[in-house]
Amino acid sequence: MTEKTCAACDCALDASAITIRIGGKAVEVCCDECAQKLKEAHAATKAKG
């Protein structure tokens, strides 16, 4: 079985993983801090393009 990892920091995900939507896709992160980082990065790239 493949181990799931955080979309932001590559840490292993456990039962407390958080699912967020970025660009219409669901991604899993390990904590609120990583969720915020991904949201900010997505907003920054969207604003440039």
C-alpha positions in Angstrom: 0.0 0.0 0.0 1.3 3.4 -0.9 1.9 5.9 2.0 0.1 9.2 1.5 2.1 12.4 2.1 1.4 16.0 2.7 1.0 18.0 -0.5 3.0 20.9 1.0 5.8 19.3 3.0 5.9 15.6 2.1 5.4 14.5 5.7 3.5 11.2 6.2 -0.3 11.7 6.6 -2.2 10.1 9.4 -5.8 10.1 10.5 -5.7 13.8 11.3 -5.0 14.8 7.6 -6.9 17.9 6.3 -8.4 17.9 2.8 -8.5 21.2 1.0 -9.4 22.2 -2.5 -6.8 23.9 -4.6 -7.5 24.8 -8.2 -10.6 22.6 -8.1 -8.7 19.5 -6.9 -8.8 18.0 -3.5 -5.4 17.7 -1.8 -4.5 16.4 1.6 -2.2 18.2 4.0 -0.9 17.4 7.5 -1.8 20.6 9.3 -3.4 24.1 9.1 -0.1 25.7 8.5 0.5 23.6 5.4 -3.0 24.3 4.2 -2.4 28.0 4.5 0.9 27.8 2.7 -0.7 26.0 -0.3 -3.6 28.4 -0.5 -1.2 31.4 -0.5 1.1 29.8 -3.1 -2.0 29.0 -5.3 -3.2 32.6 -5.0 0.2 34.0 -5.8 0.5 31.9 -9.0 -3.1 32.7 -10.0 -2.5 36.4 -9.6 0.6 36.3 -11.9 -1.0 34.4 -14.7 
